[in-house]
């Protein structure tokens, strides 16, 4: 893919709404292309994070493991960002990310993203707000799943 293709893909991710073309160009220039085949893991729950991924094509399922069960939280389609919190802070992944079909991604390293924020500090506040909303939504979703799993009878746990 060309640099212009990468810029177009990044501009389609709602997370990057409000980021100007110079900022997108900086991110696209430093982004890495990755390909996963169906069933391959992008990352695992508990792994250290080092950046985020924009899905170019394919599908990524976000799952959690609880009490030996895997629960799908949702799917990430082309034009969406996976792991936005990892763009700004070193943390452990809250979910697994697994390609459900062959998938192409653009990887944005945290170092690159932080460099962009240093160069364009006016963008940092808006992105902070988006990340805060996303983290709150993910925490609520994880709490709901945990409650559902805890409320299953032993027979239901064996059947699932």
FENCOR-V118828 format. One record per residue. N is the residue number from 1. RES is the residue in three letters. NEAR is the number of other ideal C-beta (glycine too) atoms within 8 Angstrom. D_FIRST is the distance of its C-alpha to the first C-alpha in whole Angstrom. Layout:
N,RES,NEAR,D_FIRST / N,RES,NEAR,D_FIRST
This chain:
1,UNK,6,0 / 2,UNK,5,4 / 3,UNK,8,7 / 4,UNK,6,8 / 5,UNK,8,6 / 6,UNK,12,7 / 7,UNK,12,10 / 8,UNK,8,11 / 9,UNK,14,10 / 10,UNK,15,13 / 11,UNK,9,15 / 12,UNK,7,16 / 13,UNK,11,17 / 14,UNK,7,21 / 15,UNK,9,21 / 16,UNK,11,20 / 17,UNK,5,22 / 18,UNK,5,24 / 19,UNK,10,21 / 20,UNK,6,21 / 21,UNK,6,18 / 22,UNK,7,19 / 23,UNK,12,19 / 24,UNK,13,15 / 25,UNK,10,14 / 26,UNK,12,16 / 27,UNK,15,14 / 28,UNK,13,11 / 29,UNK,7,11 / 30,UNK,9,13 / 31,UNK,13,11 / 32,UNK,6,11 / 33,UNK,10,9 / 34,UNK,9,11 / 35,UNK,8,12 / 36,UNK,12,16 / 37,UNK,7,18 / 38,UNK,8,21 / 39,UNK,6,24 / 40,UNK,8,22 / 41,UNK,9,23 / 42,UNK,12,20 / 43,UNK,9,24 / 44,UNK,7,27 / 45,UNK,11,30 / 46,UNK,5,32 / 47,UNK,8,29 / 48,UNK,7,28 / 49,UNK,13,25 / 50,UNK,7,23 / 51,UNK,14,20 / 52,UNK,13,19 / 53,UNK,15,16 / 54,UNK,15,14 / 55,UNK,17,14 / 56,UNK,12,11 / 57,UNK,7,12 / 58,UNK,14,16 / 59,UNK,11,19 / 60,UNK,16,20 / 61,UNK,11,24 / 62,UNK,13,26 / 63,UNK,12,29 / 64,UNK,13,32 / 65,UNK,9,35 / 66,UNK,9,39 / 67,UNK,5,42 / 68,UNK,4,40 / 69,UNK,9,38 / 70,UNK,7,34 / 71,UNK,10,34 / 72,UNK,8,31 / 73,UNK,11,30 / 74,UNK,7,28 / 75,UNK,9,24 / 76,UNK,12,21 / 77,UNK,7,19 / 78,UNK,8,15 / 79,UNK,9,15 / 80,UNK,11,18 / 81,UNK,13,18 / 82,UNK,14,20 / 83,UNK,13,22 / 84,UNK,11,23 / 85,UNK,11,26 / 86,UNK,14,24 / 87,UNK,12,23 / 88,UNK,11,26 / 89,UNK,6,28 / 90,UNK,7,29 / 91,UNK,8,30 / 92,UNK,8,30 / 93,UNK,15,28 / 94,UNK,7,30 / 95,UNK,10,29 / 96,UNK,13,27 / 97,UNK,14,23 / 98,UNK,11,23 / 99,UNK,15,20 / 100,UNK,11,22 / 101,UNK,7,20 / 102,UNK,10,17 / 103,UNK,15,14 / 104,UNK,10,11 / 105,UNK,16,11 / 106,UNK,14,10 / 107,UNK,11,14 / 108,UNK,14,15 / 109,UNK,10,18 / 110,UNK,15,22 / 111,UNK,7,22 / 112,UNK,13,19 / 113,UNK,14,20 / 114,UNK,10,24 / 115,UNK,10,23 / 116,UNK,12,22 / 117,UNK,12,25 / 118,UNK,7,27 / 119,UNK,8,26 / 120,UNK,11,26 / 121,UNK,7,29 / 122,UNK,5,30 / 123,UNK,12,27 / 124,UNK,9,28 / 125,UNK,7,31 / 126,UNK,8,29 / 127,UNK,11,26 / 128,UNK,9,29 / 129,UNK,8,31 / 130,UNK,10,28 / 131,UNK,12,28 / 132,UNK,8,32 / 133,UNK,8,32 / 134,UNK,10,29 / 135,UNK,9,31 / 136,UNK,8,34 / 137,UNK,8,33 / 138,UNK,11,32 / 139,UNK,8,35 / 140,UNK,8,37 / 141,UNK,10,35 / 142,UNK,11,36 / 143,UNK,8,39 / 144,UNK,8,40 / 145,UNK,12,38 / 146,UNK,9,41 / 147,UNK,8,44 / 148,UNK,8,43 / 149,UNK,12,43 / 150,UNK,6,46 / 151,UNK,5,48 / 152,UNK,9,47 / 153,UNK,5,50 / 154,UNK,6,50 / 155,UNK,6,50 / 156,UNK,8,47 / 157,UNK,11,45 / 158,UNK,6,46 / 159,UNK,5,45 / 160,UNK,6,42
